[in-house]
Every structure is written in C-alpha cells, then in structure tokens.
C-alpha cells in the first residue's frame, strides 16, 4: 500500500511525540515539519534523520500535498488549519480542542463527513487501557454517579510561558476539561443537562479577562453530577493536584495514588498507579461485607506510546474506512460543556445545555 504522506504541524511536546509515532509506523511518511520556531523544527528534523521543514503552514500544505495533516499547535489555530487541510483533501489528526467555539467545531465535523475524510481529535485518555478500565468499573457502581476530578499544574519557567500562551485563547477548565468531561460522559452514558462554574485570575501576567483557576459543576439527565477543577501557574498548590474519584450507590472507584512527579510533568497526567475499588454492601451486623480491592494497572504506556496508539487508531480508520461520526459527536459534546462553563464563569449564571 502507498505510504500516507504526512505533514506535522507544531513541533513542541505534543507535535514531537506524534512525529515520533508516524516515524515508527511504516504506513506513514513524514513529508514536512511546520513550526513558528526554527529551533524546534530543526531539532525534531535532525532527531528523525533529516526531514523537510517549513515556517508557513499554507506553503507546507501547498508544496507537500499531504494525505494526512497532524495539527499540534495552539488552540486558536486549530479550526483554520483543520478547515484548510480538509479542503486540501487530507485526513486530519488534531490535538484537543477541535475548535474554540461549538459553531466552528460543528462546521468542521460536517465538512469532514461531507468529504469522507477521517478526522481524529487527540482525546488521549480514550486509548489508555487503565482509563478504559476506570470507566468500565465506574459503570458498575449504579446510578446516579458522583464524579470528582481535577488536574492542577504548578508551572514555572518555560511551562508557565506555555500556559500563558494557551490562556490567550482559552482557560484551564476548557483546555484540559474536554478530556475529563468526555470521561464523565462515558461513565454515565447520559447527556449533560446544565453547568455552573467559578473562576479567578491569580496573576497579573495574564490578560485581565482571563482566569488561571476554574472549577465547573455539571448535572446529567440521569441525576449524576460531576465537578472538574483546573489551575495553572507558579502559585498553584500541589497538595491535591490529581484527584480522580467516582462514587455510586454500590461503592466507589478511585485512581489510587497521585503521580510521583511534580504536577508540571505531563507523564503524570495519565498515570494511574492502580484503581481502588470500594464496595458499599453491608452484612447483617452492619459492617462492610467486602474488603476494598486494588485493581492493578501494570505496564502502562508512557506518553509517546499513547501517541502511537492514537496514530494507530487514525491509521485503522483510514485503511478500513471506519465511521468516526460517533467519535466526532462526543468531541463536540464535551467541548460544548466546557465552553458553557466558561460562559458561566463570565456571567455568574448556570448555563442550561440544549440537545
């Protein structure tokens, strides 16, 4: 089979990981690396044996005529790059979020389906075996569920700079919140009904209309509720920066221990260290009938291995012409919730979500 000519856009942490994945998979051939920074694209090119590099996305798209475009840039560029790639008849992998508005996201989904091009959005937890198990166990706890999740990141230096750049287009509860709202939707198999949120700006280094700490509360039609908290910056506490906990009538399941490394370490954002399952059943004496269980999660994939799994998913969809409409519906659904939460922060009002 002819190799899929692949253009990688963005050569930072995520772009480099995905480029290494394409480099490993024989079905892909990287025909160009694009980034604003000459240093990042030249460094990655050298690491992968010397690949063509470009500063301009439009020039790279025109000159390489790719079969696949991999978009790993700041969120405010995603919609434009995805649209141009689809119009150029390329399949697309794009890091989350798909767009910065629900309207744009819906338009891109419609375009991908119209052109019969595969579009995969980087919801990395969906390919993680331990997180898949976490969702499966949560679904055995009965209804309604209470889901408590956060991902706070204490950042300094280059990582604080990256967070500041991200906050030029979206808040922390939007950027990473799409992952965890997607997990909540999988656990409940129910539609989000309303969302409330609070947020606060804790640094004068960011725009006055942006906040670097936020928390949302979401209600589902089946009665389940969830909260998600995210904060970025040098002031953030590491006392409780990684909570993944689900409670139902039959008990609870939690990611049992927090990452061993600092909250800046991206490897720690997906690590589970095992799941703790608690049963609520009582015996006739009124004591717990069952002991708590540790469900081991050995041999977890690291970040590069997860990116490889994502690109294998894209490859299967292309080669087998798989229908990705449900994947794309879920992407828009979780984006709708976090953007509504952002609206709630700004208005101080609960936002009721329409079908």
Secondary structure, 3 states (H helix, E strand, C coil): CCCEEEEEECCCHHHHHHHHHHHHCCCEEEEEEECCCHHHHHHHHHHCCCCCEECCHHHHHHHHCCCEEEECCCHHHHHHHHHHHHHCCCEEEEECCCCCCHHHHHHHHHHHHHCCCCEEEECHHHHCHHHHHHHHHHCCCCCCCEEEEECCEECCHHHHHHHHHHCCCCCHHHHCHHHHHHHHHHHHCCCEEEEEEEEECCCCCCCCCCCCEEEEEEEECCCCEEEEEEEEECCCCCCCCCCEEEEECCEEEEECCCCCCCCCCHHHHCCCCCEEEEECCECCCCCECCCCEEECCCCCCCHHHHHHHHHHHHHHHHHCCCCCHHHHHHHHHHHHHHHHHHHHHHHCCCEECCC
